[in-house]
Each structure stands twice: as C-alpha cells, then as structure tokens.
C-alpha cells in the first residue's frame, strides 16, 4: 500500500528502533532519517491505537507467542523477537514478506 518511492527509500534508510518494556507494557518508537518519529504504546493482550510508518492509524491487539511480539490486523501480520542479540522483525502483507534485522546500539 505504499508508493514505490517510499518503498525504495525504506530499502536504504537507517531506522533506529527504541523498545521500552515494563512488564506487559511496551513503548515502540521508530526514528526515521529527516527527523520523523513514530511511537506506538501498547499492552500485551489489550487493544491499542497504533500508527504505521506510512502514517495510517489502526487498532490492534498485540500478543506474545513463543517469545515473539505478534500483531495481526486486516491484511498485515507482524512479528518481532530478539535473536542472537538482534531485533528481527518480519511483516507479511498481501503475500509480500519484509524482514528487517537491527543491531543493538545502546
């Protein structure tokens, strides 16, 4: 659902993701080049208002399954987990799979 210029920009940009966990409460912030920031706050098992990196707003209930954070909503499935000290995120939308691996910087 993103324009091709945004997809191409996303392939090459460095995104800094900040995850703060307090029990089942999470604050998930992504800092994009140029100063744009998106922050989603959610509690495992409770519906929350969220925003995509493209700016679309939606509601989702985030779950924890086998140590992975899982968010499902219409036409989109997202998982995030720590593997080997790295944050691995996998998104699937309309049969397209996007995988991002981030290293720890702090």
N, C-alpha and C positions, 0 to 999 in steps of 0.2 A: 503494500500500500504506500510505500514511499517513492517519491520521484527519483529517477535514475541518477540525477546529480547528487542527491542526498545519500544514495546508496554508495556511490563512488567515493564521496567524501568520508563516509563511515569506514570504508575499507582501509583507508590510510591514516585516519586520525588516531591520536593517542587520547584515550579516555581514562580519567582517574576515577575509580570507584571507591567510595568510602562506605564501609559497612559497620554499623554500631549495633551491637546486640546487648539487650538487657533482659535476660530470661527469654520469654517468648515475644518480646517487643523488639522490632528492628527499625532502624532508620537507614535507608539505602540511598546514597547520594552519588550522582554521576556528574563529574566536572568535564565539560567539553571545551575544545580549543575555542578561543574567542570570548571566553567568559560565561558561556551559557551553563546553567546548572539545573538539574532535575533532582528533586528529593521526593521519595516515597516513604511513608511511615506506615507500618502495618504490624499487626499482632497475629501470630500463627493461629489459624482456625477461626479468625473473625474477618468479616467483610470489611474492606478498606477502599477508600477513594484513591486511585492511582493515576499516573500520567506516563505515557510512552515517551521515548526520546524524541519522537516527532511532534509531541505536544497534545496528542489525543488523550482525553480523560476517559476513565472507565472504572468499574468496580470489580474487585477480585477478592477471593478468599485464598490466602497463601497457606499452604500446608507444609508439613515437614514429613518427608518419606525417605526412610533409609539414609538419614543424614543429609538429604538434599532439600533445599527450599524449592517448592513446586508451586507455580502459579498457572492456572488454567482459566481462560476466558474465551469467548467465541473466536474461532479461527486462529488461536495462538496458544502455545504451550511453552513454558519457560522453566528451566531448572538451573540451579546454582549450587555448587558444592566446592569444598576445599579438597584438592587432590595434590599430594606431594608439595604442600605449601603454596599452591597456586589456586586462584579463584577460577573455576571453569564454569562458564555459562553456556547453555545450549537453548536456542529458541527455534521453534518449528512453527511455521505459518504457511498455510496453503501448499504443503508439501516441500517447502524450501527450508533447509536447515542452516542455521547460523551458529557458529561456535566461536566463542571468544575466551582466550586464556590470558589471565592477568597475573603478573608477578607482584609480590609484596614489596612496597617501597618504604613502609614505615612500621 
